Amino acid sequence: MRMIFALLAALGLSVGSAAAAEEDPGLTAVRELGRVNGQALACGEKDMAAWARLLMLRHAPKTREYGERYEEATQEAFIAHGRGQPCPATAQLAARLDAAAQGLQAALPAADQAAADQTPPGHNAGAPPPNGIVPRYLLQDPNGRAVTNEDFAGRFQLIAFGYVSCPDVCPTTLLEMKEVLQRLGAAAARLQPVFITVDPERDSAQILREYTAAFDPRILGLRGNEALTRRAAAEFGVRYEKARDPSTPDSYTVDHSTGMTLLGPDGRALTRFPYAMPSAQIAERIQTLMQENTPRPPQ
């Protein structure tokens, strides 16, 4: 070991500077972006968290190493807030996000994969139901009322699976739902957005109600027992499983499929929108399908 230190000294390097020299600037930038994302989520700054995720998707290589670095930093910052770290002012957090964005773009200027075509690290793409299939579900709304896929006959349904404590994918998806509703304007009355939790153990009816309402009160949160949740997920080609930390067995995250599925007025699957697809494109596609499925008056 002394020989290693001597060699480093001869080269004009300390142990710390050697580690820094080996540090990939891109990984350093991704870690800082993850920290900003975790703090934004913990402090309720959902728009900033959404921008952090989009920056990650647009600029970072789609490798496990980069994905894990980002997720670890997100969770560390989120946990730190839970242990008493105060929330910064919105302007201060925005400045940190801007600095992190500049650092990421400087370190990784040539990412060439479109965000809309990528599945976030740690999440399954899933297999969307084929067009024409009627995905079925029997779950409960936050008031304890039984809800099935047949309750919205005559309306489109935009359905996503996730869970309340999801650090980034689910908030981004629900923000997209909100933006789609806003872009549809009056036509949004023909669309029922649905968020189905894959973590009913922790997502109580009250928690689910407050979570979806924070994005848009029109988003309906649904939950069920383990068997009903598994059945609903299978109908939509959604996979999910708990990922536990061996050091803290009582704590876990849920690895789950991403994206949103659109059902038509007859309940049949029409299309699947990949995660992080721009809300403007989603709204435009839904508007087109609504026009194609508008009954024509008799001539």
VEXDREN-2710 file (C-alpha; in Angstrom, 1 decimal):
% VEXDREN-2710
k/r/px/py/pz
1/MET/0.0/0.0/0.0
2/ARG/2.9/2.4/0.9
3/MET/4.4/1.7/-2.5
4/ILE/1.1/2.7/-4.2
5/PHE/1.0/6.0/-2.2
6/ALA/4.7/6.6/-3.1
7/LEU/3.9/6.0/-6.8
8/LEU/1.0/8.4/-6.6
9/ALA/3.1/11.0/-4.9
10/ALA/5.8/10.6/-7.6
11/LEU/3.2/11.3/-10.2
12/GLY/2.0/14.4/-8.4
13/LEU/-1.3/12.9/-7.4
14/SER/-3.0/12.3/-4.0
15/VAL/-5.4/9.5/-3.4
16/GLY/-8.3/11.9/-3.6
17/SER/-7.1/13.5/-6.8
18/ALA/-6.6/10.0/-8.3
19/ALA/-10.2/9.1/-7.6
20/ALA/-11.3/12.4/-9.0
21/ALA/-9.2/11.8/-12.1
22/GLU/-11.0/8.5/-12.6
23/GLU/-14.4/10.0/-12.1
24/ASP/-16.4/10.2/-15.3
25/PRO/-17.6/13.8/-15.6
26/GLY/-20.9/12.5/-17.0
27/LEU/-21.5/10.4/-13.9
28/THR/-20.7/13.4/-11.7
29/ALA/-23.2/15.5/-13.6
30/VAL/-25.8/12.8/-13.5
31/ARG/-25.4/12.5/-9.7
32/GLU/-25.9/16.2/-9.2
33/LEU/-29.0/16.1/-11.4
34/GLY/-30.3/13.2/-9.3
35/ARG/-29.8/15.2/-6.1
36/VAL/-31.8/18.1/-7.5
37/ASN/-34.5/15.7/-8.6
38/GLY/-34.7/14.1/-5.2
39/GLN/-34.9/17.4/-3.4
40/ALA/-37.5/18.7/-5.9
41/LEU/-39.7/15.6/-5.3
42/ALA/-39.3/15.8/-1.5
43/CYS/-40.2/19.5/-1.5
44/GLY/-43.2/19.2/-3.9
45/GLU/-41.6/21.0/-6.8
46/LYS/-43.0/18.5/-9.3
47/ASP/-42.4/20.6/-12.4
48/MET/-38.7/20.8/-11.6
49/ALA/-38.6/17.1/-11.0
50/ALA/-40.2/16.5/-14.4
51/TRP/-37.5/18.7/-16.1
52/ALA/-34.8/16.9/-14.3
53/ARG/-36.0/13.5/-15.6
54/LEU/-36.3/14.9/-19.2
55/LEU/-32.8/16.2/-19.0
56/MET/-31.6/12.8/-17.8
57/LEU/-33.4/11.1/-20.7
58/ARG/-32.2/13.5/-23.3
59/HIS/-28.5/13.7/-22.4
60/ALA/-27.4/10.7/-20.4
61/PRO/-26.3/7.4/-22.0
62/LYS/-29.0/4.8/-21.6
63/THR/-26.8/2.4/-19.5
64/ARG/-27.3/0.8/-16.2
65/GLU/-24.4/2.6/-14.6
66/TYR/-25.8/6.0/-15.4
67/GLY/-29.3/5.0/-14.4
68/GLU/-28.2/3.6/-11.1
69/ARG/-26.1/6.7/-10.3
70/TYR/-29.1/9.0/-11.0
71/GLU/-31.5/6.9/-9.0
72/GLU/-29.1/6.5/-6.0
73/ALA/-28.6/10.3/-5.9
74/THR/-32.4/10.9/-6.1
75/GLN/-33.1/8.6/-3.2
76/GLU/-30.3/10.0/-1.1
77/ALA/-31.6/13.5/-1.4
78/PHE/-35.2/12.4/-0.8
79/ILE/-34.2/10.5/2.3
80/ALA/-32.1/13.4/3.6
81/HIS/-35.2/15.6/3.4
82/GLY/-37.1/13.0/5.5
83/ARG/-34.3/13.2/8.1
84/GLY/-34.7/16.9/8.5
85/GLN/-32.9/18.7/5.7
86/PRO/-35.0/21.8/4.9
87/CYS/-36.4/22.7/1.5
88/PRO/-34.6/25.5/-0.3
89/ALA/-36.4/28.5/-1.7
90/THR/-38.0/27.7/-5.1
91/ALA/-35.6/30.2/-6.8
92/GLN/-32.6/28.6/-5.2
93/LEU/-33.7/25.1/-6.3
94/ALA/-34.3/26.4/-9.8
95/ALA/-30.8/27.8/-9.9
96/ARG/-29.4/24.5/-8.9
97/LEU/-31.4/22.8/-11.6
98/ASP/-30.1/25.2/-14.2
99/ALA/-26.5/24.7/-13.0
100/ALA/-27.0/20.9/-13.1
101/ALA/-28.5/21.1/-16.6
102/GLN/-25.5/23.1/-17.8
103/GLY/-23.1/20.7/-16.2
104/LEU/-24.9/17.7/-17.8
105/GLN/-24.9/19.3/-21.2
106/ALA/-21.3/20.2/-21.0
107/ALA/-20.2/16.7/-19.9
108/LEU/-22.6/14.8/-22.2
109/PRO/-23.3/17.1/-25.2
110/ALA/-23.8/14.4/-27.8
111/ALA/-26.6/12.1/-26.5
112/ASP/-28.5/11.1/-29.6
113/GLN/-31.4/8.9/-28.4
114/ALA/-34.9/10.4/-28.2
115/ALA/-36.4/10.5/-24.7
116/ALA/-39.7/9.3/-25.9
117/ASP/-38.3/6.1/-27.2
118/GLN/-36.4/5.1/-24.0
119/THR/-37.5/3.1/-21.0
120/PRO/-36.0/4.5/-17.7
121/PRO/-33.3/2.3/-16.1
122/GLY/-34.8/0.0/-13.5
123/HIS/-38.2/-0.1/-15.2
124/ASN/-39.8/-2.6/-17.5
125/ALA/-41.1/-1.7/-20.9
126/GLY/-44.0/-4.2/-20.5
127/ALA/-46.0/-5.6/-23.3
128/PRO/-49.0/-3.4/-24.3
129/PRO/-52.3/-5.2/-25.0
130/PRO/-52.8/-5.7/-28.7
131/ASN/-55.3/-3.3/-30.3
132/GLY/-58.8/-4.7/-30.1
133/ILE/-58.3/-6.4/-26.8
134/VAL/-60.5/-5.3/-23.9
135/PRO/-58.3/-5.0/-20.8
136/ARG/-60.5/-5.7/-17.7
137/TYR/-60.1/-4.6/-14.1
138/LEU/-62.1/-4.6/-10.9
139/LEU/-60.7/-2.2/-8.3
140/GLN/-61.8/0.4/-5.8
141/ASP/-61.7/4.2/-5.9
142/PRO/-60.6/6.2/-2.9
143/ASN/-64.2/6.2/-1.5
144/GLY/-64.2/2.4/-1.5
145/ARG/-66.6/2.2/-4.5
146/ALA/-66.0/-0.7/-6.8
147/VAL/-64.9/0.4/-10.3
148/THR/-64.6/-1.7/-13.4
149/ASN/-63.5/-1.0/-17.0
150/GLU/-67.1/-1.0/-18.0
151/ASP/-68.0/2.0/-15.8
152/PHE/-66.7/4.4/-18.4
153/ALA/-68.5/3.0/-21.5
154/GLY/-68.7/5.7/-24.1
155/ARG/-65.6/7.5/-22.9
156/PHE/-61.9/7.1/-23.6
157/GLN/-59.7/6.0/-20.7
158/LEU/-56.0/6.9/-20.3
159/ILE/-54.5/4.5/-17.9
160/ALA/-51.1/4.4/-16.1
161/PHE/-49.7/2.1/-13.4
162/GLY/-47.4/3.3/-10.7
163/TYR/-47.2/4.1/-7.0
164/VAL/-47.2/7.1/-4.7
165/SER/-43.6/7.0/-3.4
166/CYS/-42.2/6.5/-6.9
167/PRO/-39.3/9.0/-7.0
168/ASP/-39.6/10.2/-10.6
169/VAL/-41.4/8.2/-13.3
170/CYS/-44.8/8.3/-11.8
171/PRO/-44.8/12.1/-11.0
172/THR/-43.6/12.7/-14.6
173/THR/-46.4/10.5/-16.0
174/LEU/-49.1/12.2/-13.9
175/LEU/-47.8/15.6/-15.0
176/GLU/-48.2/14.4/-18.6
177/MET/-51.8/13.4/-17.8
178/LYS/-52.5/16.8/-16.4
179/GLU/-51.0/18.5/-19.5
180/VAL/-52.9/16.3/-21.8
181/LEU/-56.2/17.2/-20.1
182/GLN/-55.3/20.9/-20.4
183/ARG/-54.5/20.6/-24.1
184/LEU/-57.7/18.8/-24.8
185/GLY/-59.8/21.6/-23.4
186/ALA/-63.5/20.8/-23.6
187/ALA/-62.8/17.5/-25.3
188/ALA/-61.2/16.3/-22.0
189/ALA/-64.8/15.6/-20.8
190/ARG/-64.6/12.5/-23.1
191/LEU/-61.5/11.2/-21.4
192/GLN/-61.2/9.5/-18.0
193/PRO/-57.6/9.5/-16.7
194/VAL/-56.8/6.6/-14.4
195/PHE/-53.8/5.9/-12.1
196/ILE/-53.7/2.3/-10.7
197/THR/-51.3/1.8/-7.8
198/VAL/-49.1/-1.3/-7.8
199/ASP/-48.3/-0.7/-4.1
200/PRO/-51.6/-1.0/-2.3
201/GLU/-49.8/-2.1/0.8
202/ARG/-48.6/1.5/1.3
203/ASP/-51.0/3.5/-0.9
204/SER/-54.1/3.8/1.2
205/ALA/-57.3/5.3/-0.2
206/GLN/-56.5/8.7/1.4
207/ILE/-52.9/8.8/0.3
208/LEU/-54.0/7.9/-3.2
209/ARG/-56.7/10.5/-3.3
210/GLU/-54.4/13.3/-2.1
211/TYR/-51.7/12.2/-4.5
212/THR/-53.7/12.2/-7.7
213/ALA/-55.6/15.4/-6.7
214/ALA/-52.3/17.2/-6.3
215/PHE/-51.8/16.8/-10.1
216/ASP/-55.4/17.1/-11.3
217/PRO/-58.7/16.3/-9.5
218/ARG/-59.9/14.6/-12.7
219/ILE/-57.3/11.9/-12.4
220/LEU/-59.0/8.8/-10.7
221/GLY/-56.8/6.8/-8.4
222/LEU/-57.7/3.1/-8.1
223/ARG/-56.4/0.4/-5.8
224/GLY/-57.1/-3.3/-5.0
225/ASN/-55.8/-6.2/-3.0
226/GLU/-52.8/-8.0/-4.3
227/ALA/-54.7/-10.5/-6.4
228/LEU/-56.9/-7.9/-8.1
229/THR/-53.9/-5.6/-8.7
230/ARG/-51.9/-8.5/-10.3
231/ARG/-54.9/-9.4/-12.5
232/ALA/-55.4/-5.8/-13.7
233/ALA/-51.7/-5.4/-14.4
234/ALA/-51.6/-8.6/-16.4
235/GLU/-54.6/-7.5/-18.5
236/PHE/-52.6/-4.4/-19.5
237/GLY/-49.3/-6.2/-20.0
238/VAL/-47.8/-4.4/-17.0
239/ARG/-45.1/-6.1/-14.9
240/TYR/-44.1/-5.0/-11.4
241/GLU/-42.1/-6.3/-8.5
242/LYS/-40.7/-5.1/-5.2
243/ALA/-37.0/-4.3/-5.0
244/ARG/-35.8/-4.4/-1.4
245/ASP/-32.6/-3.1/0.1
246/PRO/-30.9/-5.9/2.1
247/SER/-29.6/-3.4/4.6
248/THR/-33.1/-2.1/5.3
249/PRO/-35.5/-5.0/4.6
250/ASP/-38.6/-3.0/5.7
251/SER/-37.9/-0.4/2.9
252/TYR/-38.5/-1.1/-0.7
253/THR/-39.2/0.5/-4.1
254/VAL/-41.3/-1.0/-6.9
255/ASP/-39.9/-1.8/-10.3
256/HIS/-42.7/-1.4/-12.8
257/SER/-43.6/-0.9/-16.4
258/THR/-44.0/2.6/-17.7
259/GLY/-46.1/4.4/-20.2
260/MET/-49.9/4.9/-20.6
261/THR/-52.5/2.9/-22.4
262/LEU/-55.5/4.5/-24.2
263/LEU/-58.8/2.6/-24.3
264/GLY/-61.6/3.6/-26.7
265/PRO/-65.2/4.3/-25.9
266/ASP/-65.9/0.5/-26.3
267/GLY/-63.2/-0.3/-23.8
268/ARG/-60.8/-1.7/-26.4
269/ALA/-57.1/-0.9/-26.4
270/LEU/-56.3/1.6/-29.0
271/THR/-52.6/2.5/-28.5
272/ARG/-49.9/2.8/-25.9
273/PHE/-47.9/6.0/-25.3
274/PRO/-44.3/5.4/-24.2
275/TYR/-42.9/7.1/-21.1
276/ALA/-41.9/10.7/-21.6
277/MET/-43.6/11.1/-24.9
278/PRO/-44.4/14.8/-25.2
279/SER/-47.9/15.6/-23.9
280/ALA/-48.6/17.7/-27.0
281/GLN/-48.1/14.6/-29.2
282/ILE/-50.3/12.5/-26.9
283/ALA/-53.1/15.1/-26.9
284/GLU/-52.9/15.4/-30.7
285/ARG/-53.2/11.6/-31.1
286/ILE/-56.1/11.4/-28.7
287/GLN/-57.9/14.3/-30.5
288/THR/-57.5/12.4/-33.8
289/LEU/-58.9/9.2/-32.3
290/MET/-61.8/11.1/-30.7
291/GLN/-62.7/12.6/-34.1
292/GLU/-62.5/9.1/-35.7
293/ASN/-64.8/7.8/-33.0
294/THR/-67.4/10.5/-33.0
295/PRO/-70.8/9.2/-34.0
296/ARG/-72.0/10.9/-37.2
297/PRO/-75.6/12.2/-37.3
298/PRO/-77.9/10.2/-39.6
299/GLN/-78.3/11.7/-43.1
END
